[in-house]
Amino acid sequence: MVWDMELSEAIQQRRSTREFLDRPVQQDQIEEILEAARLAPSATNRQPWRFVILQQEKEKELIAEAVTQTFVVNAPVVFVCCLDRSVFTREVVSQRIEELVEINVISREVADLLYLRKMPESVKEAGIPLSAFIDMGIAVEHMVLRACSLNLGSCWVRMFDADRLHALLGLPAEIEVIALLPVGYPVSVPGQRPRLSREDIVLQPRTNKE
Ligand SMILES: Cc1cc2nc3c(=O)[nH]c(=O)nc-3n(C[C@H](O)[C@H](O)[C@H](O)COP(=O)(O)O)c2cc1C
């Protein structure tokens, strides 16, 4: 596995890319980006992420009517980042918990506490826990940073019609589309976008003396 860039460099240099060169992304790069998602951490190791990878013009045209911004379908590759609600059922969560007990990541006592939590018995009953959105955020940002380390640009996209996209892709009922991630070589890399200062983002704890 070849890493072209240090993580700190990728964090510094990443920009949301909204214009892509007409240069193909190689299959091994796509695999690397997918691998970055696969290795992401998730609550109770549930790994709720699923991806549809669109590369053919016909496939990208298919989703165009559900996507607000045209740059998305102009990218050489579009990852449709989805969440699988079936991973939150008691049966699947139990499998994940037992795997963690098996390798001593969690003790039997902790596992028993986890089993006390309310868990849906079937996919139909399964909602989406808040931690699942966090899991998705981590996985997709892993992909963004991995793409950047391969000198590829990408952009988180949430502006789309989720129901239409779901129907156009013929996805099963338990799958929810969470984000789109267009990926390709950037036409240009702009300067850093505005950010709050470090002082702005650090909160001071209130001590008893104040
Ligand atoms: C959850 C999320 C959703 C976003 N949705 C969109 C979107 O729908 N369209 C878009 O052009 N950019 C979208 N962005 C990109 C942001 O606009 C961008 O991250 C922000 O302006 C900072 O710029 P930078 O990423 O280049 O640093 C999204 C970013 C995040 C994290």
The ligand as an ORCA input file, in Angstrom:
! r2SCAN-3c Opt
* xyz 0 1
  C     -22.016     17.092      5.930
  C     -21.576     18.018      4.822
  C     -22.457     18.314      3.792
  C     -22.052     19.124      2.729
  N     -22.894     19.302      1.683
  C     -22.485     20.007      0.610
  C     -23.315     20.102     -0.543
  O     -24.407     19.550     -0.606
  N     -22.836     20.817     -1.590
  C     -21.616     21.411     -1.582
  O     -21.241     22.037     -2.594
  N     -20.784     21.322     -0.506
  C     -21.193     20.630      0.590
  N     -20.355     20.492      1.671
  C     -19.008     21.098      1.646
  C     -18.918     22.346      2.534
  O     -19.575     23.405      1.906
  C     -17.427     22.664      2.787
  O     -16.857     21.615      3.539
  C     -17.198     23.980      3.539
  O     -17.671     25.075      2.781
  C     -15.722     24.220      3.876
  O     -14.924     24.180      2.712
  P     -13.729     23.135      2.538
  O     -14.334     21.744      2.656
  O     -13.172     23.367      1.157
  O     -12.730     23.380      3.608
  C     -20.750     19.698      2.731
  C     -19.878     19.403      3.783
  C     -20.262     18.562      4.806
  C     -19.269     18.196      5.880
*
